Amino acid sequence: MKCPFCGKDDTRVIDSRPADDNTSIRRRRICDSCGKRFTTYEKVETIPLIVIKKDNNREPYDRAKIEAGVLRACHKRPVSAAQITHLVDEVETEIFNMEQKEIPSRIIGELVMDKMKDLEPVAYVRFASVYREFKDINTFMDELKEVINKEADGTIRDNTDKNTPLLKKE
């Protein structure tokens, strides 16, 4: 590894430890020439993934776009940053486990929506309204009815307190 300070090649590792939930390794290094210390990170190289957009354009996969969409949908909802990161991690794991070089954005959107249904119903409807491009109030209402009907026990709940029913179906 080349020293970022003096440019010499004679550096050595003095400490290694897992980082980012064991998805990378953090290494502390020291340069034998100038004596300065620096940190490097080692990650598993993934296959470059291309996303096929609705208009058939292709662009590199960008995790930040998924995070941004989920963040917008969860704005002012009782969803923590850790929950959002976990959701995006799950989606990303499923995408990369498909082991495909190209993936339609439609599949990514559906994966996100499936995860958002379990996370927070209002955020899910917000995400779905943008992703599915609801054209009118009837389409929006159809999606809301589907969310309501899929509640396992027939009760819509506020996500902040799973024991407090807000509305009972009859």
C-alpha positions as CSV (number, residue, x, y, z in Angstrom):
1,M,0.0,0.0,0.0
2,K,1.4,3.4,-1.0
3,C,1.7,6.0,1.8
4,P,-0.6,9.0,1.2
5,F,1.9,11.3,2.8
6,C,5.3,10.5,1.2
7,G,4.2,8.2,-1.6
8,K,6.6,5.3,-0.6
9,D,5.5,1.7,-0.9
10,D,6.9,0.4,2.3
11,T,3.9,0.5,4.7
12,R,2.7,-2.2,7.1
13,V,-0.5,-3.1,8.9
14,I,-0.4,-2.4,12.7
15,D,-4.0,-3.2,13.5
16,S,-7.0,-4.8,11.8
17,R,-10.6,-5.0,12.9
18,P,-14.1,-5.5,11.4
19,A,-16.0,-2.4,10.4
20,D,-19.5,-1.6,9.1
21,D,-21.2,-4.7,10.7
22,N,-18.5,-7.1,9.5
23,T,-18.9,-6.0,5.8
24,S,-15.5,-4.5,5.7
25,I,-12.1,-4.5,7.5
26,R,-10.5,-1.4,8.9
27,R,-6.7,-1.5,8.8
28,R,-4.4,0.9,10.6
29,R,-1.1,1.2,8.7
30,I,2.2,2.9,9.4
31,C,4.7,4.1,6.8
32,D,8.2,2.8,7.5
33,S,9.7,5.7,5.6
34,C,8.1,8.8,7.1
35,G,6.5,7.2,10.2
36,K,3.0,8.6,9.6
37,R,-0.1,6.5,10.3
38,F,-3.2,6.2,8.2
39,T,-6.4,4.0,7.9
40,T,-7.6,1.9,5.0
41,Y,-10.8,0.0,4.5
42,E,-11.1,-3.3,2.6
43,K,-14.5,-4.3,1.2
44,V,-15.7,-7.3,-0.9
45,E,-15.9,-6.3,-4.5
46,T,-19.4,-6.6,-5.9
47,I,-20.5,-7.1,-9.5
48,P,-21.2,-3.8,-11.1
49,L,-24.9,-3.6,-11.3
50,I,-26.8,-1.7,-14.0
51,V,-30.4,-0.5,-13.5
52,I,-32.7,-0.5,-16.4
53,K,-35.1,2.5,-16.1
54,K,-38.7,2.6,-17.2
55,D,-37.6,4.4,-20.4
56,N,-35.0,1.6,-21.1
57,N,-32.1,3.9,-20.3
58,R,-29.4,2.2,-18.2
59,E,-27.5,3.7,-15.3
60,P,-25.2,2.3,-12.6
61,Y,-26.9,1.1,-9.4
62,D,-27.0,3.8,-6.7
63,R,-27.9,2.9,-3.2
64,A,-28.4,6.6,-2.3
65,K,-31.4,6.8,-4.7
66,I,-33.2,4.1,-2.7
67,E,-32.3,5.7,0.6
68,A,-33.6,9.1,-0.7
69,G,-36.9,7.7,-1.8
70,V,-37.5,5.9,1.5
71,L,-36.4,8.9,3.5
72,R,-38.9,11.1,1.6
73,A,-41.7,8.6,2.2
74,C,-40.9,8.3,5.9
75,H,-40.7,12.1,6.4
76,K,-42.4,13.0,9.7
77,R,-43.3,9.4,10.4
78,P,-42.2,7.3,13.4
79,V,-39.4,5.5,11.6
80,S,-35.8,5.7,12.8
81,A,-32.7,6.1,10.7
82,A,-31.7,2.6,11.8
83,Q,-34.9,1.1,10.4
84,I,-34.4,2.9,7.1
85,T,-30.8,1.7,6.8
86,H,-32.0,-1.8,7.7
87,L,-34.7,-1.7,5.0
88,V,-32.2,-0.5,2.4
89,D,-29.7,-3.1,3.4
90,E,-32.3,-5.9,3.0
91,V,-33.3,-4.6,-0.4
92,E,-29.7,-4.3,-1.5
93,T,-28.9,-7.9,-0.3
94,E,-31.9,-9.3,-2.2
95,I,-30.8,-7.3,-5.4
96,F,-27.2,-8.6,-5.2
97,N,-28.3,-12.1,-4.3
98,M,-30.1,-12.3,-7.7
99,E,-26.5,-12.2,-9.2
100,Q,-27.6,-10.4,-12.3
101,K,-25.6,-7.7,-14.1
102,E,-28.7,-5.8,-15.1
103,I,-32.0,-5.3,-13.1
104,P,-35.1,-3.4,-14.0
105,S,-35.9,-0.5,-11.7
106,R,-39.4,-2.0,-11.5
107,I,-38.1,-5.0,-9.5
108,I,-36.2,-2.7,-7.1
109,G,-39.3,-0.6,-6.6
110,E,-41.4,-3.7,-5.8
111,L,-38.8,-4.9,-3.3
112,V,-38.8,-1.5,-1.6
113,M,-42.6,-1.5,-1.5
114,D,-42.8,-5.0,0.0
115,K,-40.4,-4.0,2.8
116,M,-42.2,-0.6,3.4
117,K,-45.6,-2.4,3.9
118,D,-44.2,-4.0,7.0
119,L,-42.3,-0.9,8.2
120,E,-44.9,1.8,8.1
121,P,-48.3,1.9,6.3
122,V,-48.4,5.6,5.7
123,A,-44.9,5.7,4.4
124,Y,-45.7,2.7,2.1
125,V,-48.7,4.6,0.6
126,R,-46.5,7.7,0.1
127,F,-43.8,5.6,-1.7
128,A,-46.4,3.7,-3.8
129,S,-48.1,6.9,-4.9
130,V,-44.9,8.2,-6.4
131,Y,-43.5,4.9,-7.6
132,R,-46.8,3.8,-9.2
133,E,-47.6,7.3,-10.4
134,F,-51.2,7.4,-9.2
135,K,-53.2,9.3,-11.8
136,D,-56.3,10.0,-9.7
137,I,-57.9,9.7,-6.3
138,N,-59.6,6.4,-7.2
139,T,-56.2,4.7,-7.8
140,F,-55.0,6.1,-4.5
141,M,-58.1,4.8,-2.7
142,D,-57.7,1.4,-4.2
143,E,-54.1,1.2,-2.8
144,L,-55.3,2.4,0.6
145,K,-58.1,-0.3,0.6
146,E,-55.5,-2.9,-0.2
147,V,-53.3,-1.8,2.7
148,I,-56.3,-1.9,5.0
149,N,-57.4,-5.4,3.8
150,K,-54.0,-6.9,4.3
151,E,-53.8,-6.1,8.0
152,A,-53.5,-9.6,9.5
153,D,-55.8,-9.1,12.4
154,G,-58.2,-6.7,10.7
155,T,-57.0,-3.7,12.7
156,I,-55.1,-0.6,11.5
157,R,-52.6,0.5,14.0
158,D,-50.5,3.5,14.7
159,N,-46.9,2.4,14.1
160,T,-45.7,4.1,17.3
161,D,-47.8,1.8,19.5
162,K,-48.6,-1.6,18.2
163,N,-51.2,-2.3,20.9
164,T,-53.4,0.8,20.2
165,P,-56.0,0.1,17.6
166,L,-57.1,3.2,15.7
167,L,-59.8,1.7,13.5
168,K,-61.5,-1.7,13.6
169,K,-62.9,-3.3,10.4
170,E,-66.4,-4.7,10.7
